[in-house]
Amino acid sequence: MNSGINKNDSKEKSEFTENLNIFRQIDFFSGIPIEGIKLFAFLCKRQSYKAGEFIFHQDDDDGCSYYILSGKAKLVLNLEKKEHFIREYEVESYFGVLSLMAPMIKQFSLIATQDTTCMVMSREAFSKVADQFPDIPLKIARSVGQRVLQAERKCILEFESKGRDDLKNLLGISLI
């Protein structure tokens, strides 16, 4: 007997529901109408990477944002043929939102340190949603501005409490 439910349809619905729940929890997307979030959830793709594989490369503009669903990845900066470890990203890390709104050359490389699966949103998919909901980029820009302000406040506290003159070049970034 055929139940009329295709296993692939069920998997896609479950993936869509999971994507929807994730987008609803990402602070950059707060305040966006549910219809827009549903479109994001539908248009994003899942991408898997093997340990040691690059998720993105320094100096590239891939036009994507990433949410780590499983695994871990390390952020590295290559300077003068030397790789500098910056930080590790784990499950539920989200990054790259600025790449959705404008060309943005990656200043770092991201390398999977374990088998890793990401939910990936492309600039093209983002633009399709933003065309239907023109206030979305402004809402995300406000959220980015708040993030920059919070980071700068942390730098100011570090500068003030520990006399970290090396942070002077980072101060004033919120004035951009």
Phi and psi in degrees as GROMACS dihedral restraints (atoms count N, CA, C in turn):
[ dihedral_restraints ]
;  ai    aj    ak    al  type     phi  dphi    fc
    3     4     5     6     1   -92.7    20    10
    4     5     6     7     1   121.4    20    10
    6     7     8     9     1   -77.0    20    10
    7     8     9    10     1   -11.7    20    10
    9    10    11    12     1    83.4    20    10
   10    11    12    13     1    -1.7    20    10
   12    13    14    15     1  -108.3    20    10
   13    14    15    16     1   118.0    20    10
   15    16    17    18     1   -79.5    20    10
   16    17    18    19     1   134.8    20    10
   18    19    20    21     1   -59.4    20    10
   19    20    21    22     1   -37.8    20    10
   21    22    23    24     1   -64.9    20    10
   22    23    24    25     1   -39.7    20    10
   24    25    26    27     1   -61.7    20    10
   25    26    27    28     1   -42.4    20    10
   27    28    29    30     1   -63.6    20    10
   28    29    30    31     1   -42.6    20    10
   30    31    32    33     1   -63.4    20    10
   31    32    33    34     1   -44.5    20    10
   33    34    35    36     1   -63.5    20    10
   34    35    36    37     1   -39.7    20    10
   36    37    38    39     1   -65.4    20    10
   37    38    39    40     1   -40.4    20    10
   39    40    41    42     1   -66.7    20    10
   40    41    42    43     1   -41.5    20    10
   42    43    44    45     1   -64.7    20    10
   43    44    45    46     1   -42.4    20    10
   45    46    47    48     1   -59.4    20    10
   46    47    48    49     1   -46.1    20    10
   48    49    50    51     1   -62.2    20    10
   49    50    51    52     1   -42.1    20    10
   51    52    53    54     1   -64.2    20    10
   52    53    54    55     1   -45.1    20    10
   54    55    56    57     1   -60.0    20    10
   55    56    57    58     1   -43.8    20    10
   57    58    59    60     1   -59.3    20    10
   58    59    60    61     1   -47.0    20    10
   60    61    62    63     1   -62.5    20    10
   61    62    63    64     1   -37.5    20    10
   63    64    65    66     1   -65.7    20    10
   64    65    66    67     1   -50.9    20    10
   66    67    68    69     1   -59.0    20    10
   67    68    69    70     1   -34.1    20    10
   69    70    71    72     1   -68.1    20    10
   70    71    72    73     1   -21.0    20    10
   72    73    74    75     1   -96.3    20    10
   73    74    75    76     1   -15.1    20    10
   75    76    77    78     1   -77.8    20    10
   76    77    78    79     1   122.1    20    10
   78    79    80    81     1   -60.6    20    10
   79    80    81    82     1   -29.5    20    10
   81    82    83    84     1   -61.3    20    10
   82    83    84    85     1   -24.8    20    10
   84    85    86    87     1  -102.0    20    10
   85    86    87    88     1     6.6    20    10
   87    88    89    90     1   -69.3    20    10
   88    89    90    91     1   143.5    20    10
   90    91    92    93     1    86.5    20    10
   91    92    93    94     1    -2.7    20    10
   93    94    95    96     1   -88.5    20    10
   94    95    96    97     1   136.4    20    10
   96    97    98    99     1   -55.9    20    10
   97    98    99   100     1   144.7    20    10
   99   100   101   102     1   -57.3    20    10
  100   101   102   103     1   -31.3    20    10
  102   103   104   105     1   -63.2    20    10
  103   104   105   106     1   -39.3    20    10
  105   106   107   108     1   -68.2    20    10
  106   107   108   109     1   -41.9    20    10
  108   109   110   111     1   -64.0    20    10
  109   110   111   112     1   -37.4    20    10
  111   112   113   114     1   -62.2    20    10
  112   113   114   115     1   -39.9    20    10
  114   115   116   117     1   -65.2    20    10
  115   116   117   118     1   -42.3    20    10
  117   118   119   120     1   -57.6    20    10
  118   119   120   121     1   -46.4    20    10
  120   121   122   123     1   -61.5    20    10
  121   122   123   124     1   -35.4    20    10
  123   124   125   126     1   -75.9    20    10
  124   125   126   127     1   -38.4    20    10
  126   127   128   129     1   -85.3    20    10
  127   128   129   130     1   -20.1    20    10
  129   130   131   132     1   -72.2    20    10
  130   131   132   133     1   161.1    20    10
  132   133   134   135     1  -121.6    20    10
  133   134   135   136     1   156.5    20    10
  135   136   137   138     1   -98.2    20    10
  136   137   138   139     1   136.1    20    10
  138   139   140   141     1  -134.6    20    10
  139   140   141   142     1   132.8    20    10
  141   142   143   144     1  -108.9    20    10
  142   143   144   145     1   144.7    20    10
  144   145   146   147     1  -131.9    20    10
  145   146   147   148     1   138.4    20    10
  147   148   149   150     1   -81.6    20    10
  148   149   150   151     1   153.8    20    10
  150   151   152   153     1   -53.6    20    10
  151   152   153   154     1   132.1    20    10
  153   154   155   156     1    92.5    20    10
  154   155   156   157     1   -12.1    20    10
  156   157   158   159     1   -83.4    20    10
  157   158   159   160     1   142.8    20    10
  159   160   161   162     1   -74.9    20    10
  160   161   162   163     1   131.6    20    10
  162   163   164   165     1   -84.3    20    10
  163   164   165   166     1   -42.6    20    10
  165   166   167   168     1  -150.7    20    10
  166   167   168   169     1   162.4    20    10
  168   169   170   171     1  -111.2    20    10
  169   170   171   172     1   143.2    20    10
  171   172   173   174     1   -56.1    20    10
  172   173   174   175     1   141.6    20    10
  174   175   176   177     1    77.1    20    10
  175   176   177   178     1     5.2    20    10
  177   178   179   180     1  -101.4    20    10
  178   179   180   181     1   152.9    20    10
  180   181   182   183     1  -114.6    20    10
  181   182   183   184     1    92.0    20    10
  183   184   185   186     1   -85.6    20    10
  184   185   186   187     1   -11.6    20    10
  186   187   188   189     1    66.3    20    10
  187   188   189   190     1    29.8    20    10
  189   190   191   192     1  -128.4    20    10
  190   191   192   193     1   153.8    20    10
  192   193   194   195     1  -113.0    20    10
  193   194   195   196     1   158.7    20    10
  195   196   197   198     1  -134.7    20    10
  196   197   198   199     1   141.9    20    10
  198   199   200   201     1  -128.0    20    10
  199   200   201   202     1   122.0    20    10
  201   202   203   204     1   -80.8    20    10
  202   203   204   205     1   116.8    20    10
  204   205   206   207     1   -87.6    20    10
  205   206   207   208     1   -36.8    20    10
  207   208   209   210     1  -154.3    20    10
  208   209   210   211     1   152.0    20    10
  210   211   212   213     1    93.9    20    10
  211   212   213   214     1  -167.5    20    10
  213   214   215   216     1  -144.4    20    10
  214   215   216   217     1   157.3    20    10
  216   217   218   219     1  -146.4    20    10
  217   218   219   220     1   151.8    20    10
  219   220   221   222     1  -112.2    20    10
  220   221   222   223     1   139.7    20    10
  222   223   224   225     1   -93.6    20    10
  223   224   225   226     1   126.4    20    10
  225   226   227   228     1  -130.2    20    10
  226   227   228   229     1   151.2    20    10
  228   229   230   231     1  -119.0    20    10
  229   230   231   232     1   123.9    20    10
  231   232   233   234     1   -98.8    20    10
  232   233   234   235     1   119.5    20    10
  234   235   236   237     1  -130.7    20    10
  235   236   237   238     1   125.6    20    10
  237   238   239   240     1    49.4    20    10
  238   239   240   241     1    48.4    20    10
  240   241   242   243     1    64.2    20    10
  241   242   243   244     1    18.7    20    10
  243   244   245   246     1  -120.0    20    10
  244   245   246   247     1   133.9    20    10
  246   247   248   249     1   -92.9    20    10
  247   248   249   250     1   125.5    20    10
  249   250   251   252     1  -110.6    20    10
  250   251   252   253     1   122.8    20    10
  252   253   254   255     1   -72.5    20    10
  253   254   255   256     1   129.5    20    10
  255   256   257   258     1  -102.8    20    10
  256   257   258   259     1   -55.7    20    10
  258   259   260   261     1  -166.5    20    10
  259   260   261   262     1   169.7    20    10
  261   262   263   264     1  -109.5    20    10
  262   263   264   265     1   141.3    20    10
  264   265   266   267     1  -109.7    20    10
  265   266   267   268     1   137.5    20    10
  267   268   269   270     1  -119.8    20    10
  268   269   270   271     1  -175.9    20    10
  270   271   272   273     1   -51.8    20    10
  271   272   273   274     1   139.0    20    10
  273   274   275   276     1    78.0    20    10
  274   275   276   277     1     8.5    20    10
  276   277   278   279     1   -79.5    20    10
  277   278   279   280     1   137.3    20    10
  279   280   281   282     1  -127.9    20    10
  280   281   282   283     1   133.8    20    10
  282   283   284   285     1  -156.1    20    10
  283   284   285   286     1   158.0    20    10
  285   286   287   288     1   100.0    20    10
  286   287   288   289     1    12.0    20    10
  288   289   290   291     1   -60.0    20    10
  289   290   291   292     1   -34.2    20    10
  291   292   293   294     1   -64.0    20    10
  292   293   294   295     1   -30.5    20    10
  294   295   296   297     1   -65.1    20    10
  295   296   297   298     1   -20.6    20    10
  297   298   299   300     1   -74.5    20    10
  298   299   300   301     1   -29.0    20    10
  300   301   302   303     1   -98.2    20    10
  301   302   303   304     1   -19.6    20    10
  303   304   305   306     1  -161.3    20    10
  304   305   306   307     1   157.8    20    10
  306   307   308   309     1   -55.2    20    10
  307   308   309   310     1   131.8    20    10
  309   310   311   312     1  -145.9    20    10
  310   311   312   313     1   105.8    20    10
  312   313   314   315     1   -70.6    20    10
  313   314   315   316     1   128.0    20    10
  315   316   317   318     1   -68.2    20    10
  316   317   318   319     1   129.5    20    10
  318   319   320   321     1   -88.9    20    10
  319   320   321   322     1    -6.8    20    10
  321   322   323   324     1  -139.0    20    10
  322   323   324   325     1   167.6    20    10
  324   325   326   327     1  -108.4    20    10
  325   326   327   328     1   150.7    20    10
  327   328   329   330     1  -122.1    20    10
  328   329   330   331     1   125.3    20    10
  330   331   332   333     1  -123.9    20    10
  331   332   333   334     1   128.9    20    10
  333   334   335   336     1   -64.5    20    10
  334   335   336   337     1   128.9    20    10
  336   337   338   339     1   -99.1    20    10
  337   338   339   340     1   -13.4    20    10
  339   340   341   342     1  -137.5    20    10
  340   341   342   343     1   167.8    20    10
  342   343   344   345     1   -57.4    20    10
  343   344   345   346     1   128.7    20    10
  345   346   347   348     1  -133.5    20    10
  346   347   348   349     1   139.4    20    10
  348   349   350   351     1  -120.6    20    10
  349   350   351   352     1   132.5    20    10
  351   352   353   354     1  -122.0    20    10
  352   353   354   355     1   149.3    20    10
  354   355   356   357     1   -91.8    20    10
  355   356   357   358     1   121.8    20    10
  357   358   359   360     1  -117.4    20    10
  358   359   360   361     1   128.8    20    10
  360   361   362   363     1  -111.0    20    10
  361   362   363   364     1   129.5    20    10
  363   364   365   366     1   -93.1    20    10
  364   365   366   367     1   157.9    20    10
  366   367   368   369     1   -61.0    20    10
  367   368   369   370     1   -37.5    20    10
  369   370   371   372     1   -63.6    20    10
  370   371   372   373     1   -44.2    20    10
  372   373   374   375     1   -65.2    20    10
  373   374   375   376     1   -43.2    20    10
  375   376   377   378     1   -58.8    20    10
  376   377   378   379     1   -43.2    20    10
  378   379   380   381     1   -62.4    20    10
  379   380   381   382     1   -36.5    20    10
  381   382   383   384     1   -60.7    20    10
  382   383   384   385     1   -41.4    20    10
  384   385   386   387     1   -72.2    20    10
  385   386   387   388     1   -44.0    20    10
  387   388   389   390     1   -62.8    20    10
  388   389   390   391     1   -30.4    20    10
  390   391   392   393     1   -63.8    20    10
  391   392   393   394     1   -33.4    20    10
  393   394   395   396     1   -86.1    20    10
  394   395   396   397     1   -25.5    20    10
  396   397   398   399     1  -131.0    20    10
  397   398   399   400     1    79.9    20    10
  399   400   401   402     1   -62.8    20    10
  400   401   402   403     1   -15.4    20    10
  402   403   404   405     1   -83.5    20    10
  403   404   405   406     1    -8.0    20    10
  405   406   407   408     1   -60.6    20    10
  406   407   408   409     1   -49.9    20    10
  408   409   410   411     1   -58.3    20    10
  409   410   411   412     1   -36.9    20    10
  411   412   413   414     1   -65.1    20    10
  412   413   414   415     1   -42.3    20    10
  414   415   416   417     1   -64.5    20    10
  415   416   417   418     1   -39.8    20    10
  417   418   419   420     1   -68.8    20    10
  418   419   420   421     1   -40.6    20    10
  420   421   422   423     1   -60.3    20    10
  421   422   423   424     1   -38.7    20    10
  423   424   425   426     1   -62.4    20    10
  424   425   426   427     1   -42.3    20    10
  426   427   428   429     1   -65.8    20    10
  427   428   429   430     1   -40.8    20    10
  429   430   431   432     1   -62.4    20    10
  430   431   432   433     1   -43.6    20    10
  432   433   434   435     1   -58.2    20    10
  433   434   435   436     1   -41.7    20    10
  435   436   437   438     1   -64.4    20    10
  436   437   438   439     1   -39.6    20    10
  438   439   440   441     1   -63.1    20    10
  439   440   441   442     1   -43.5    20    10
  441   442   443   444     1   -62.6    20    10
  442   443   444   445     1   -43.8    20    10
  444   445   446   447     1   -60.9    20    10
  445   446   447   448     1   -44.4    20    10
  447   448   449   450     1   -62.1    20    10
  448   449   450   451     1   -42.7    20    10
  450   451   452   453     1   -64.7    20    10
  451   452   453   454     1   -39.9    20    10
  453   454   455   456     1   -67.5    20    10
  454   455   456   457     1   -37.6    20    10
  456   457   458   459     1   -61.1    20    10
  457   458   459   460     1   -39.6    20    10
  459   460   461   462     1   -63.0    20    10
  460   461   462   463     1   -41.7    20    10
  462   463   464   465     1   -63.8    20    10
  463   464   465   466     1   -39.7    20    10
  465   466   467   468     1   -62.5    20    10
  466   467   468   469     1   -44.4    20    10
  468   469   470   471     1   -61.8    20    10
  469   470   471   472     1   -42.6    20    10
  471   472   473   474     1   -64.4    20    10
  472   473   474   475     1   -41.8    20    10
  474   475   476   477     1   -62.8    20    10
  475   476   477   478     1   -45.6    20    10
  477   478   479   480     1   -71.0    20    10
  478   479   480   481     1   -48.6    20    10
  480   481   482   483     1   -78.3    20    10
  481   482   483   484     1   -29.6    20    10
  483   484   485   486     1  -116.7    20    10
  484   485   486   487     1     6.1    20    10
  486   487   488   489     1    58.1    20    10
  487   488   489   490     1    39.1    20    10
  489   490   491   492     1   -81.7    20    10
  490   491   492   493     1    86.0    20    10
  492   493   494   495     1   -61.8    20    10
  493   494   495   496     1   -23.8    20    10
  495   496   497   498     1   -65.9    20    10
  496   497   498   499     1   -13.4    20    10
  498   499   500   501     1   -88.4    20    10
  499   500   501   502     1    -7.8    20    10
  501   502   503   504     1   -54.4    20    10
  502   503   504   505     1   -39.1    20    10
  504   505   506   507     1   -67.0    20    10
  505   506   507   508     1   -19.9    20    10
  507   508   509   510     1   -88.1    20    10
  508   509   510   511     1   -20.9    20    10
  510   511   512   513     1   -73.8    20    10
  511   512   513   514     1   139.7    20    10
  513   514   515   516     1    96.9    20    10
  514   515   516   517     1     0.5    20    10
  516   517   518   519     1   -62.7    20    10
  517   518   519   520     1   -27.6    20    10
  519   520   521   522     1   -71.3    20    10
  520   521   522   523     1    -8.0    20    10
  522   523   524   525     1   -85.2    20    10
  523   524   525   526     1     0.0    20    10
